[in-house]
Each structure stands twice: as C-alpha cells, then as structure tokens.
Amino acid sequence: MYELEWSEEAKADIRRVSAFARGPVMRATEELRARAESETRNRKPLREPLEDLPEATREVRVGNLRVFYRISHRADGADSSGYL
C-alpha cells in the first residue's frame, strides 16, 4: 500500500480543475494507493524527465489531464507516491 503526499503546487492545481473533471482525477490518484507501480494504458513511466518537474518519474492520464508523480521507497519499508 502506498501513502499519498500532495505537493503544495498540486493542491493548488486540483482546486483549479473543474468540479466535473476533479472527480475522475481524484479517483485515478486514489487507485495509486494500491497500484502506483502497475503499468496500464493510462498509467506509465515517463520516457524522459520533464523540464518543469524533473522529480516526476511517472504519469497517469485522466482524459486530457495528466497527474505526474514519483514513487519513493523509504528506509522504514513504507512506500509513498508524491504527487506533483
């Protein structure tokens, strides 16, 4: 199970997304709690780093929106997915 950690920028970004689009984005990010590393048609590793978000290593596509994130394996054995 993964822990979700939202950056301050991501929190501000999600507030700007329309209520209609926010639901699917939130559902897609919640699915990452169990399957952050599983690759699907809409969830995959980035091919190359993003200039504006170099720490992001993966993405989830939700319609025309993208959620960029990274997976951190912590020393205490817990995993976390940071959302950008």
PDB file of N, CA, C and O in Angstrom:
ATOM      1  N   MET A   1       0.837  -1.175   0.000  1.00  0.00           N
ATOM      2  CA  MET A   1       0.000   0.000   0.000  1.00  0.00           C
ATOM      3  C   MET A   1       0.887   1.245   0.000  1.00  0.00           C
ATOM      4  O   MET A   1       1.889   1.304   0.712  1.00  0.00           O
ATOM      5  N   TYR A   2       0.518   2.208  -0.783  1.00  0.00           N
ATOM      6  CA  TYR A   2       1.284   3.440  -0.906  1.00  0.00           C
ATOM      7  C   TYR A   2       0.608   4.573  -0.147  1.00  0.00           C
ATOM      8  O   TYR A   2      -0.615   4.621  -0.022  1.00  0.00           O
ATOM      9  N   GLU A   3       1.414   5.460   0.343  1.00  0.00           N
ATOM     10  CA  GLU A   3       0.945   6.655   1.020  1.00  0.00           C
ATOM     11  C   GLU A   3       0.949   7.790   0.001  1.00  0.00           C
ATOM     12  O   GLU A   3       1.887   7.896  -0.789  1.00  0.00           O
ATOM     13  N   LEU A   4      -0.067   8.632   0.000  1.00  0.00           N
ATOM     14  CA  LEU A   4      -0.140   9.747  -0.948  1.00  0.00           C
ATOM     15  C   LEU A   4       0.356  11.020  -0.285  1.00  0.00           C
ATOM     16  O   LEU A   4      -0.056  11.349   0.828  1.00  0.00           O
ATOM     17  N   GLU A   5       1.235  11.730  -0.961  1.00  0.00           N
ATOM     18  CA  GLU A   5       1.739  13.012  -0.470  1.00  0.00           C
ATOM     19  C   GLU A   5       1.594  14.021  -1.604  1.00  0.00           C
ATOM     20  O   GLU A   5       2.246  13.898  -2.641  1.00  0.00           O
ATOM     21  N   TRP A   6       0.745  15.006  -1.404  1.00  0.00           N
ATOM     22  CA  TRP A   6       0.498  16.022  -2.428  1.00  0.00           C
ATOM     23  C   TRP A   6       1.424  17.212  -2.211  1.00  0.00           C
ATOM     24  O   TRP A   6       1.569  17.681  -1.082  1.00  0.00           O
ATOM     25  N   SER A   7       2.047  17.705  -3.268  1.00  0.00           N
ATOM     26  CA  SER A   7       2.831  18.932  -3.165  1.00  0.00           C
ATOM     27  C   SER A   7       1.867  20.111  -3.052  1.00  0.00           C
ATOM     28  O   SER A   7       0.692  19.997  -3.402  1.00  0.00           O
ATOM     29  N   GLU A   8       2.367  21.237  -2.563  1.00  0.00           N
ATOM     30  CA  GLU A   8       1.529  22.434  -2.455  1.00  0.00           C
ATOM     31  C   GLU A   8       1.054  22.879  -3.841  1.00  0.00           C
ATOM     32  O   GLU A   8      -0.080  23.332  -3.997  1.00  0.00           O
ATOM     33  N   GLU A   9       1.917  22.749  -4.838  1.00  0.00           N
ATOM     34  CA  GLU A   9       1.530  23.105  -6.210  1.00  0.00           C
ATOM     35  C   GLU A   9       0.395  22.222  -6.708  1.00  0.00           C
ATOM     36  O   GLU A   9      -0.533  22.702  -7.357  1.00  0.00           O
ATOM     37  N   ALA A  10       0.470  20.932  -6.403  1.00  0.00           N
ATOM     38  CA  ALA A  10      -0.579  20.010  -6.848  1.00  0.00           C
ATOM     39  C   ALA A  10      -1.901  20.326  -6.163  1.00  0.00           C
ATOM     40  O   ALA A  10      -2.960  20.254  -6.786  1.00  0.00           O
ATOM     41  N   LYS A  11      -1.842  20.675  -4.882  1.00  0.00           N
ATOM     42  CA  LYS A  11      -3.062  21.044  -4.164  1.00  0.00           C
ATOM     43  C   LYS A  11      -3.714  22.261  -4.811  1.00  0.00           C
ATOM     44  O   LYS A  11      -4.932  22.310  -4.977  1.00  0.00           O
ATOM     45  N   ALA A  12      -2.892  23.240  -5.173  1.00  0.00           N
ATOM     46  CA  ALA A  12      -3.425  24.437  -5.837  1.00  0.00           C
ATOM     47  C   ALA A  12      -3.972  24.079  -7.218  1.00  0.00           C
ATOM     48  O   ALA A  12      -5.021  24.586  -7.616  1.00  0.00           O
ATOM     49  N   ASP A  13      -3.271  23.210  -7.953  1.00  0.00           N
ATOM     50  CA  ASP A  13      -3.714  22.819  -9.294  1.00  0.00           C
ATOM     51  C   ASP A  13      -5.062  22.113  -9.252  1.00  0.00           C
ATOM     52  O   ASP A  13      -5.929  22.394 -10.079  1.00  0.00           O
ATOM     53  N   ILE A  14      -5.251  21.204  -8.307  1.00  0.00           N
ATOM     54  CA  ILE A  14      -6.501  20.434  -8.272  1.00  0.00           C
ATOM     55  C   ILE A  14      -7.689  21.337  -7.929  1.00  0.00           C
ATOM     56  O   ILE A  14      -8.816  21.073  -8.348  1.00  0.00           O
ATOM     57  N   ARG A  15      -7.433  22.389  -7.177  1.00  0.00           N
ATOM     58  CA  ARG A  15      -8.524  23.335  -6.868  1.00  0.00           C
ATOM     59  C   ARG A  15      -8.952  24.106  -8.113  1.00  0.00           C
ATOM     60  O   ARG A  15     -10.090  24.569  -8.193  1.00  0.00           O
ATOM     61  N   ARG A  16      -8.056  24.247  -9.079  1.00  0.00           N
ATOM     62  CA  ARG A  16      -8.377  24.968 -10.312  1.00  0.00           C
ATOM     63  C   ARG A  16      -9.077  24.098 -11.352  1.00  0.00           C
ATOM     64  O   ARG A  16      -9.636  24.619 -12.317  1.00  0.00           O
ATOM     65  N   VAL A  17      -9.052  22.794 -11.167  1.00  0.00           N
ATOM     66  CA  VAL A  17      -9.713  21.873 -12.102  1.00  0.00           C
ATOM     67  C   VAL A  17     -11.223  21.947 -11.865  1.00  0.00           C
ATOM     68  O   VAL A  17     -11.676  22.040 -10.724  1.00  0.00           O
ATOM     69  N   SER A  18     -11.986  21.906 -12.938  1.00  0.00           N
ATOM     70  CA  SER A  18     -13.450  21.973 -12.795  1.00  0.00           C
ATOM     71  C   SER A  18     -13.955  20.818 -11.941  1.00  0.00           C
ATOM     72  O   SER A  18     -13.343  19.751 -11.895  1.00  0.00           O
ATOM     73  N   ALA A  19     -15.061  21.039 -11.276  1.00  0.00           N
ATOM     74  CA  ALA A  19     -15.656  20.002 -10.429  1.00  0.00           C
ATOM     75  C   ALA A  19     -15.966  18.745 -11.245  1.00  0.00           C
ATOM     76  O   ALA A  19     -15.843  17.629 -10.741  1.00  0.00           O
ATOM     77  N   PHE A  20     -16.363  18.928 -12.495  1.00  0.00           N
ATOM     78  CA  PHE A  20     -16.674  17.813 -13.388  1.00  0.00           C
ATOM     79  C   PHE A  20     -15.440  16.926 -13.603  1.00  0.00           C
ATOM     80  O   PHE A  20     -15.558  15.701 -13.604  1.00  0.00           O
ATOM     81  N   ALA A  21     -14.270  17.528 -13.783  1.00  0.00           N
ATOM     82  CA  ALA A  21     -13.037  16.780 -14.039  1.00  0.00           C
ATOM     83  C   ALA A  21     -12.346  16.332 -12.754  1.00  0.00           C
ATOM     84  O   ALA A  21     -11.588  15.361 -12.767  1.00  0.00           O
ATOM     85  N   ARG A  22     -12.594  17.017 -11.664  1.00  0.00           N
ATOM     86  CA  ARG A  22     -11.902  16.714 -10.406  1.00  0.00           C
ATOM     87  C   ARG A  22     -12.214  15.306  -9.903  1.00  0.00           C
ATOM     88  O   ARG A  22     -11.318  14.633  -9.394  1.00  0.00           O
ATOM     89  N   GLY A  23     -13.447  14.845 -10.029  1.00  0.00           N
ATOM     90  CA  GLY A  23     -13.823  13.508  -9.561  1.00  0.00           C
ATOM     91  C   GLY A  23     -12.995  12.409 -10.203  1.00  0.00           C
ATOM     92  O   GLY A  23     -12.408  11.595  -9.488  1.00  0.00           O
ATOM     93  N   PRO A  24     -12.927  12.357 -11.533  1.00  0.00           N
ATOM     94  CA  PRO A  24     -12.102  11.328 -12.170  1.00  0.00           C
ATOM     95  C   PRO A  24     -10.615  11.431 -11.807  1.00  0.00           C
ATOM     96  O   PRO A  24      -9.942  10.410 -11.666  1.00  0.00           O
ATOM     97  N   VAL A  25     -10.107  12.642 -11.657  1.00  0.00           N
ATOM     98  CA  VAL A  25      -8.696  12.814 -11.272  1.00  0.00           C
ATOM     99  C   VAL A  25      -8.480  12.251  -9.869  1.00  0.00           C
ATOM    100  O   VAL A  25      -7.502  11.542  -9.633  1.00  0.00           O
ATOM    101  N   MET A  26      -9.372  12.557  -8.948  1.00  0.00           N
ATOM    102  CA  MET A  26      -9.227  12.068  -7.578  1.00  0.00           C
ATOM    103  C   MET A  26      -9.354  10.544  -7.526  1.00  0.00           C
ATOM    104  O   MET A  26      -8.625   9.895  -6.776  1.00  0.00           O
ATOM    105  N   ARG A  27     -10.263   9.966  -8.306  1.00  0.00           N
ATOM    106  CA  ARG A  27     -10.392   8.501  -8.345  1.00  0.00           C
ATOM    107  C   ARG A  27      -9.111   7.864  -8.891  1.00  0.00           C
ATOM    108  O   ARG A  27      -8.645   6.853  -8.365  1.00  0.00           O
ATOM    109  N   ALA A  28      -8.552   8.450  -9.935  1.00  0.00           N
ATOM    110  CA  ALA A  28      -7.325   7.898 -10.529  1.00  0.00           C
ATOM    111  C   ALA A  28      -6.162   7.967  -9.547  1.00  0.00           C
ATOM    112  O   ALA A  28      -5.362   7.034  -9.469  1.00  0.00           O
ATOM    113  N   THR A  29      -6.062   9.058  -8.799  1.00  0.00           N
ATOM    114  CA  THR A  29      -4.964   9.155  -7.838  1.00  0.00           C
ATOM    115  C   THR A  29      -5.189   8.212  -6.656  1.00  0.00           C
ATOM    116  O   THR A  29      -4.227   7.655  -6.127  1.00  0.00           O
ATOM    117  N   GLU A  30      -6.426   8.026  -6.239  1.00  0.00           N
ATOM    118  CA  GLU A  30      -6.701   7.085  -5.143  1.00  0.00           C
ATOM    119  C   GLU A  30      -6.343   5.652  -5.539  1.00  0.00           C
ATOM    120  O   GLU A  30      -5.905   4.871  -4.694  1.00  0.00           O
ATOM    121  N   GLU A  31      -6.522   5.302  -6.805  1.00  0.00           N
ATOM    122  CA  GLU A  31      -6.143   3.963  -7.274  1.00  0.00           C
ATOM    123  C   GLU A  31      -4.653   3.723  -7.101  1.00  0.00           C
ATOM    124  O   GLU A  31      -4.219   2.578  -6.974  1.00  0.00           O
ATOM    125  N   LEU A  32      -3.868   4.791  -7.094  1.00  0.00           N
ATOM    126  CA  LEU A  32      -2.430   4.642  -6.948  1.00  0.00           C
ATOM    127  C   LEU A  32      -2.028   4.153  -5.563  1.00  0.00           C
ATOM    128  O   LEU A  32      -0.921   3.643  -5.389  1.00  0.00           O
ATOM    129  N   ARG A  33      -2.900   4.299  -4.581  1.00  0.00           N
ATOM    130  CA  ARG A  33      -2.584   3.791  -3.239  1.00  0.00           C
ATOM    131  C   ARG A  33      -2.255   2.298  -3.289  1.00  0.00           C
ATOM    132  O   ARG A  33      -1.403   1.826  -2.536  1.00  0.00           O
ATOM    133  N   ALA A  34      -2.908   1.573  -4.151  1.00  0.00           N
ATOM    134  CA  ALA A  34      -2.691   0.128  -4.238  1.00  0.00           C
ATOM    135  C   ALA A  34      -1.813  -0.266  -5.423  1.00  0.00           C
ATOM    136  O   ALA A  34      -1.153  -1.304  -5.386  1.00  0.00           O
ATOM    137  N   ARG A  35      -1.800   0.565  -6.484  1.00  0.00           N
ATOM    138  CA  ARG A  35      -1.143   0.131  -7.720  1.00  0.00           C
ATOM    139  C   ARG A  35      -0.260   1.209  -8.349  1.00  0.00           C
ATOM    140  O   ARG A  35      -0.298   1.387  -9.567  1.00  0.00           O
ATOM    141  N   ALA A  36       0.511   1.912  -7.577  1.00  0.00           N
ATOM    142  CA  ALA A  36       1.308   3.024  -8.111  1.00  0.00           C
ATOM    143  C   ALA A  36       2.325   2.569  -9.162  1.00  0.00           C
ATOM    144  O   ALA A  36       2.634   3.313 -10.092  1.00  0.00           O
ATOM    145  N   GLU A  37       2.840   1.357  -9.014  1.00  0.00           N
ATOM    146  CA  GLU A  37       3.865   0.878  -9.948  1.00  0.00           C
ATOM    147  C   GLU A  37       3.302   0.053 -11.098  1.00  0.00           C
ATOM    148  O   GLU A  37       4.034  -0.278 -12.030  1.00  0.00           O
ATOM    149  N   SER A  38       2.034  -0.281 -11.052  1.00  0.00           N
ATOM    150  CA  SER A  38       1.418  -1.070 -12.126  1.00  0.00           C
ATOM    151  C   SER A  38       1.254  -0.220 -13.374  1.00  0.00           C
ATOM    152  O   SER A  38       0.732   0.894 -13.319  1.00  0.00           O
ATOM    153  N   GLU A  39       1.698  -0.750 -14.483  1.00  0.00           N
ATOM    154  CA  GLU A  39       1.582  -0.034 -15.744  1.00  0.00           C
ATOM    155  C   GLU A  39       0.282  -0.426 -16.445  1.00  0.00           C
ATOM    156  O   GLU A  39      -0.045  -1.608 -16.554  1.00  0.00           O
ATOM    157  N   THR A  40      -0.451   0.574 -16.915  1.00  0.00           N
ATOM    158  CA  THR A  40      -1.671   0.360 -17.692  1.00  0.00           C
ATOM    159  C   THR A  40      -1.610   1.265 -18.913  1.00  0.00           C
ATOM    160  O   THR A  40      -0.613   1.953 -19.135  1.00  0.00           O
ATOM    161  N   ARG A  41      -2.662   1.263 -19.694  1.00  0.00           N
ATOM    162  CA  ARG A  41      -2.717   2.141 -20.865  1.00  0.00           C
ATOM    163  C   ARG A  41      -2.610   3.612 -20.461  1.00  0.00           C
ATOM    164  O   ARG A  41      -2.022   4.414 -21.186  1.00  0.00           O
ATOM    165  N   ASN A  42      -3.177   3.965 -19.306  1.00  0.00           N
ATOM    166  CA  ASN A  42      -3.186   5.360 -18.859  1.00  0.00           C
ATOM    167  C   ASN A  42      -2.229   5.652 -17.708  1.00  0.00           C
ATOM    168  O   ASN A  42      -2.158   6.790 -17.245  1.00  0.00           O
ATOM    169  N   ARG A  43      -1.506   4.664 -17.247  1.00  0.00           N
ATOM    170  CA  ARG A  43      -0.569   4.843 -16.138  1.00  0.00           C
ATOM    171  C   ARG A  43       0.755   4.215 -16.524  1.00  0.00           C
ATOM    172  O   ARG A  43       0.849   3.000 -16.698  1.00  0.00           O
ATOM    173  N   LYS A  44       1.784   5.051 -16.659  1.00  0.00           N
ATOM    174  CA  LYS A  44       3.062   4.507 -17.119  1.00  0.00           C
ATOM    175  C   LYS A  44       4.225   5.398 -16.722  1.00  0.00           C
ATOM    176  O   LYS A  44       4.030   6.550 -16.333  1.00  0.00           O
ATOM    177  N   PRO A  45       5.448   4.856 -16.822  1.00  0.00           N
ATOM    178  CA  PRO A  45       6.640   5.661 -16.550  1.00  0.00           C
ATOM    179  C   PRO A  45       6.819   6.718 -17.640  1.00  0.00           C
ATOM    180  O   PRO A  45       6.427   6.517 -18.790  1.00  0.00           O
ATOM    181  N   LEU A  46       7.412   7.833 -17.262  1.00  0.00           N
ATOM    182  CA  LEU A  46       7.739   8.854 -18.255  1.00  0.00           C
ATOM    183  C   LEU A  46       8.921   8.373 -19.083  1.00  0.00           C
ATOM    184  O   LEU A  46       9.823   7.726 -18.552  1.00  0.00           O
ATOM    185  N   ARG A  47       8.928   8.670 -20.333  1.00  0.00           N
ATOM    186  CA  ARG A  47      10.033   8.259 -21.208  1.00  0.00           C
ATOM    187  C   ARG A  47      11.282   9.091 -20.954  1.00  0.00           C
ATOM    188  O   ARG A  47      12.405   8.599 -21.061  1.00  0.00           O
ATOM    189  N   GLU A  48      11.067  10.356 -20.616  1.00  0.00           N
ATOM    190  CA  GLU A  48      12.183  11.241 -20.295  1.00  0.00           C
ATOM    191  C   GLU A  48      11.712  12.258 -19.264  1.00  0.00           C
ATOM    192  O   GLU A  48      10.516  12.534 -19.172  1.00  0.00           O
ATOM    193  N   PRO A  49      12.629  12.814 -18.494  1.00  0.00           N
ATOM    194  CA  PRO A  49      12.236  13.773 -17.451  1.00  0.00           C
ATOM    195  C   PRO A  49      11.565  15.011 -18.038  1.00  0.00           C
ATOM    196  O   PRO A  49      11.848  15.422 -19.163  1.00  0.00           O
ATOM    197  N   LEU A  50      10.678  15.586 -17.250  1.00  0.00           N
ATOM    198  CA  LEU A  50      10.035  16.839 -17.642  1.00  0.00           C
ATOM    199  C   LEU A  50      10.885  18.002 -17.157  1.00  0.00           C
ATOM    200  O   LEU A  50      11.373  17.992 -16.027  1.00  0.00           O
ATOM    201  N   GLU A  51      11.059  18.983 -17.995  1.00  0.00           N
ATOM    202  CA  GLU A  51      11.883  20.133 -17.625  1.00  0.00           C
ATOM    203  C   GLU A  51      11.325  20.849 -16.395  1.00  0.00           C
ATOM    204  O   GLU A  51      12.087  21.231 -15.507  1.00  0.00           O
ATOM    205  N   ASP A  52      10.005  21.034 -16.335  1.00  0.00           N
ATOM    206  CA  ASP A  52       9.388  21.770 -15.228  1.00  0.00           C
ATOM    207  C   ASP A  52       9.185  20.919 -13.978  1.00  0.00           C
ATOM    208  O   ASP A  52       9.008  21.468 -12.890  1.00  0.00           O
ATOM    209  N   LEU A  53       9.206  19.589 -14.108  1.00  0.00           N
ATOM    210  CA  LEU A  53       9.020  18.674 -12.974  1.00  0.00           C
ATOM    211  C   LEU A  53      10.039  17.538 -13.058  1.00  0.00           C
ATOM    212  O   LEU A  53       9.664  16.387 -13.284  1.00  0.00           O
ATOM    213  N   PRO A  54      11.313  17.849 -12.881  1.00  0.00           N
ATOM    214  CA  PRO A  54      12.339  16.814 -13.070  1.00  0.00           C
ATOM    215  C   PRO A  54      12.239  15.651 -12.084  1.00  0.00           C
ATOM    216  O   PRO A  54      12.738  14.563 -12.369  1.00  0.00           O
ATOM    217  N   GLU A  55      11.599  15.864 -10.923  1.00  0.00           N
ATOM    218  CA  GLU A  55      11.478  14.780  -9.944  1.00  0.00           C
ATOM    219  C   GLU A  55      10.381  13.782 -10.301  1.00  0.00           C
ATOM    220  O   GLU A  55      10.357  12.683  -9.746  1.00  0.00           O
ATOM    221  N   ALA A  56       9.481  14.130 -11.205  1.00  0.00           N
ATOM    222  CA  ALA A  56       8.412  13.214 -11.630  1.00  0.00           C
ATOM    223  C   ALA A  56       8.999  12.089 -12.478  1.00  0.00           C
ATOM    224  O   ALA A  56       9.838  12.323 -13.347  1.00  0.00           O
ATOM    225  N   THR A  57       8.551  10.877 -12.214  1.00  0.00           N
ATOM    226  CA  THR A  57       9.038   9.729 -12.981  1.00  0.00           C
ATOM    227  C   THR A  57       7.918   8.946 -13.661  1.00  0.00           C
ATOM    228  O   THR A  57       8.176   8.081 -14.498  1.00  0.00           O
ATOM    229  N   ARG A  58       6.671   9.254 -13.295  1.00  0.00           N
ATOM    230  CA  ARG A  58       5.532   8.506 -13.832  1.00  0.00           C
ATOM    231  C   ARG A  58       4.376   9.454 -14.098  1.00  0.00           C
ATOM    232  O   ARG A  58       4.368  10.590 -13.624  1.00  0.00           O
ATOM    233  N   GLU A  59       3.384   8.970 -14.873  1.00  0.00           N
ATOM    234  CA  GLU A  59       2.201   9.784 -15.134  1.00  0.00           C
ATOM    235  C   GLU A  59       0.954   8.918 -15.186  1.00  0.00           C
ATOM    236  O   GLU A  59       1.006   7.724 -15.482  1.00  0.00           O
ATOM    237  N   VAL A  60      -0.172   9.560 -14.886  1.00  0.00           N
ATOM    238  CA  VAL A  60      -1.490   8.968 -15.050  1.00  0.00           C
ATOM    239  C   VAL A  60      -2.256   9.926 -15.946  1.00  0.00           C
ATOM    240  O   VAL A  60      -2.324  11.123 -15.667  1.00  0.00           O
ATOM    241  N   ARG A  61      -2.835   9.402 -17.026  1.00  0.00           N
ATOM    242  CA  ARG A  61      -3.677  10.221 -17.903  1.00  0.00           C
ATOM    243  C   ARG A  61      -5.123  10.061 -17.472  1.00  0.00           C
ATOM    244  O   ARG A  61      -5.612   8.950 -17.271  1.00  0.00           O
ATOM    245  N   VAL A  62      -5.797  11.197 -17.332  1.00  0.00           N
ATOM    246  CA  VAL A  62      -7.218  11.219 -16.990  1.00  0.00           C
ATOM    247  C   VAL A  62      -7.865  12.158 -17.994  1.00  0.00           C
ATOM    248  O   VAL A  62      -7.890  13.373 -17.796  1.00  0.00           O
ATOM    249  N   GLY A  63      -8.384  11.589 -19.068  1.00  0.00           N
ATOM    250  CA  GLY A  63      -8.913  12.434 -20.147  1.00  0.00           C
ATOM    251  C   GLY A  63      -7.785  13.256 -20.747  1.00  0.00           C
ATOM    252  O   GLY A  63      -6.767  12.710 -21.170  1.00  0.00           O
ATOM    253  N   ASN A  64      -7.969  14.573 -20.782  1.00  0.00           N
ATOM    254  CA  ASN A  64      -6.908  15.431 -21.320  1.00  0.00           C
ATOM    255  C   ASN A  64      -6.008  15.977 -20.219  1.00  0.00           C
ATOM    256  O   ASN A  64      -5.174  16.842 -20.487  1.00  0.00           O
ATOM    257  N   LEU A  65      -6.154  15.494 -18.990  1.00  0.00           N
ATOM    258  CA  LEU A  65      -5.327  15.915 -17.860  1.00  0.00           C
ATOM    259  C   LEU A  65      -4.269  14.862 -17.562  1.00  0.00           C
ATOM    260  O   LEU A  65      -4.427  13.689 -17.899  1.00  0.00           O
ATOM    261  N   ARG A  66      -3.188  15.301 -16.925  1.00  0.00           N
ATOM    262  CA  ARG A  66      -2.103  14.402 -16.530  1.00  0.00           C
ATOM    263  C   ARG A  66      -1.777  14.620 -15.065  1.00  0.00           C
ATOM    264  O   ARG A  66      -1.727  15.758 -14.598  1.00  0.00           O
ATOM    265  N   VAL A  67      -1.557  13.544 -14.347  1.00  0.00           N
ATOM    266  CA  VAL A  67      -1.060  13.594 -12.977  1.00  0.00           C
ATOM    267  C   VAL A  67       0.348  13.030 -13.034  1.00  0.00           C
ATOM    268  O   VAL A  67       0.544  11.884 -13.437  1.00  0.00           O
ATOM    269  N   PHE A  68       1.322  13.823 -12.638  1.00  0.00           N
ATOM    270  CA  PHE A  68       2.710  13.381 -12.634  1.00  0.00           C
ATOM    271  C   PHE A  68       3.100  13.051 -11.198  1.00  0.00           C
ATOM    272  O   PHE A  68       2.745  13.772 -10.265  1.00  0.00           O
ATOM    273  N   TYR A  69       3.837  11.950 -11.032  1.00  0.00           N
ATOM    274  CA  TYR A  69       4.214  11.534  -9.684  1.00  0.00           C
ATOM    275  C   TYR A  69       5.521  10.763  -9.683  1.00  0.00           C
ATOM    276  O   TYR A  69       6.063  10.402 -10.727  1.00  0.00           O
ATOM    277  N   ARG A  70       6.003  10.525  -8.480  1.00  0.00           N
ATOM    278  CA  ARG A  70       7.186   9.683  -8.294  1.00  0.00           C
ATOM    279  C   ARG A  70       6.875   8.709  -7.173  1.00  0.00           C
ATOM    280  O   ARG A  70       5.995   8.957  -6.350  1.00  0.00           O
ATOM    281  N   ILE A  71       7.593   7.614  -7.145  1.00  0.00           N
ATOM    282  CA  ILE A  71       7.443   6.613  -6.091  1.00  0.00           C
ATOM    283  C   ILE A  71       8.723   6.622  -5.279  1.00  0.00           C
ATOM    284  O   ILE A  71       9.819   6.492  -5.825  1.00  0.00           O
ATOM    285  N   SER A  72       8.578   6.775  -3.976  1.00  0.00           N
ATOM    286  CA  SER A  72       9.727   6.778  -3.069  1.00  0.00           C
ATOM    287  C   SER A  72       9.655   5.548  -2.189  1.00  0.00           C
ATOM    288  O   SER A  72       8.613   5.252  -1.604  1.00  0.00           O
ATOM    289  N   HIS A  73      10.752   4.840  -2.098  1.00  0.00           N
ATOM    290  CA  HIS A  73      10.849   3.690  -1.194  1.00  0.00           C
ATOM    291  C   HIS A  73      11.632   4.179   0.018  1.00  0.00           C
ATOM    292  O   HIS A  73      12.825   4.466  -0.072  1.00  0.00           O
ATOM    293  N   ARG A  74      10.948   4.270   1.142  1.00  0.00           N
ATOM    294  CA  ARG A  74      11.557   4.839   2.331  1.00  0.00           C
ATOM    295  C   ARG A  74      12.339   3.797   3.120  1.00  0.00           C
ATOM    296  O   ARG A  74      12.120   2.595   2.969  1.00  0.00           O
ATOM    297  N   ALA A  75      13.235   4.261   3.947  1.00  0.00           N
ATOM    298  CA  ALA A  75      14.095   3.386   4.749  1.00  0.00           C
ATOM    299  C   ALA A  75      13.279   2.526   5.717  1.00  0.00           C
ATOM    300  O   ALA A  75      13.700   1.419   6.053  1.00  0.00           O
ATOM    301  N   ASP A  76      12.128   3.009   6.169  1.00  0.00           N
ATOM    302  CA  ASP A  76      11.321   2.238   7.113  1.00  0.00           C
ATOM    303  C   ASP A  76      10.483   1.157   6.441  1.00  0.00           C
ATOM    304  O   ASP A  76       9.693   0.481   7.100  1.00  0.00           O
ATOM    305  N   GLY A  77      10.655   0.991   5.127  1.00  0.00           N
ATOM    306  CA  GLY A  77       9.940  -0.055   4.400  1.00  0.00           C
ATOM    307  C   GLY A  77       8.631   0.408   3.800  1.00  0.00           C
ATOM    308  O   GLY A  77       8.057  -0.298   2.971  1.00  0.00           O
ATOM    309  N   ALA A  78       8.140   1.572   4.190  1.00  0.00           N
ATOM    310  CA  ALA A  78       6.892   2.085   3.617  1.00  0.00           C
ATOM    311  C   ALA A  78       7.198   2.741   2.269  1.00  0.00           C
ATOM    312  O   ALA A  78       8.310   3.212   2.036  1.00  0.00           O
ATOM    313  N   ASP A  79       6.225   2.763   1.411  1.00  0.00           N
ATOM    314  CA  ASP A  79       6.368   3.405   0.113  1.00  0.00           C
ATOM    315  C   ASP A  79       5.447   4.610   0.067  1.00  0.00           C
ATOM    316  O   ASP A  79       4.386   4.624   0.692  1.00  0.00           O
ATOM    317  N   SER A  80       5.863   5.612  -0.675  1.00  0.00           N
ATOM    318  CA  SER A  80       4.970   6.755  -0.837  1.00  0.00           C
ATOM    319  C   SER A  80       4.998   7.198  -2.287  1.00  0.00           C
ATOM    320  O   SER A  80       6.009   7.060  -2.975  1.00  0.00           O
ATOM    321  N   SER A  81       3.895   7.722  -2.730  1.00  0.00           N
ATOM    322  CA  SER A  81       3.789   8.305  -4.062  1.00  0.00           C
ATOM    323  C   SER A  81       3.597   9.793  -3.873  1.00  0.00           C
ATOM    324  O   SER A  81       2.612  10.225  -3.275  1.00  0.00           O
ATOM    325  N   GLY A  82       4.514  10.565  -4.370  1.00  0.00           N
ATOM    326  CA  GLY A  82       4.408  12.016  -4.256  1.00  0.00           C
ATOM    327  C   GLY A  82       3.759  12.565  -5.508  1.00  0.00           C
ATOM    328  O   GLY A  82       4.169  12.230  -6.620  1.00  0.00           O
ATOM    329  N   TYR A  83       2.765  13.390  -5.345  1.00  0.00           N
ATOM    330  CA  TYR A  83       2.040  13.958  -6.479  1.00  0.00           C
ATOM    331  C   TYR A  83       2.485  15.356  -6.747  1.00  0.00           C
ATOM    332  O   TYR A  83       2.676  16.159  -5.834  1.00  0.00           O
ATOM    333  N   LEU A  84       2.646  15.634  -7.998  1.00  0.00           N
ATOM    334  CA  LEU A  84       3.224  16.893  -8.415  1.00  0.00           C
ATOM    335  C   LEU A  84       2.240  17.707  -9.210  1.00  0.00           C
ATOM    336  O   LEU A  84       2.563  18.811  -9.647  1.00  0.00           O
TER     337      LEU A  84
END
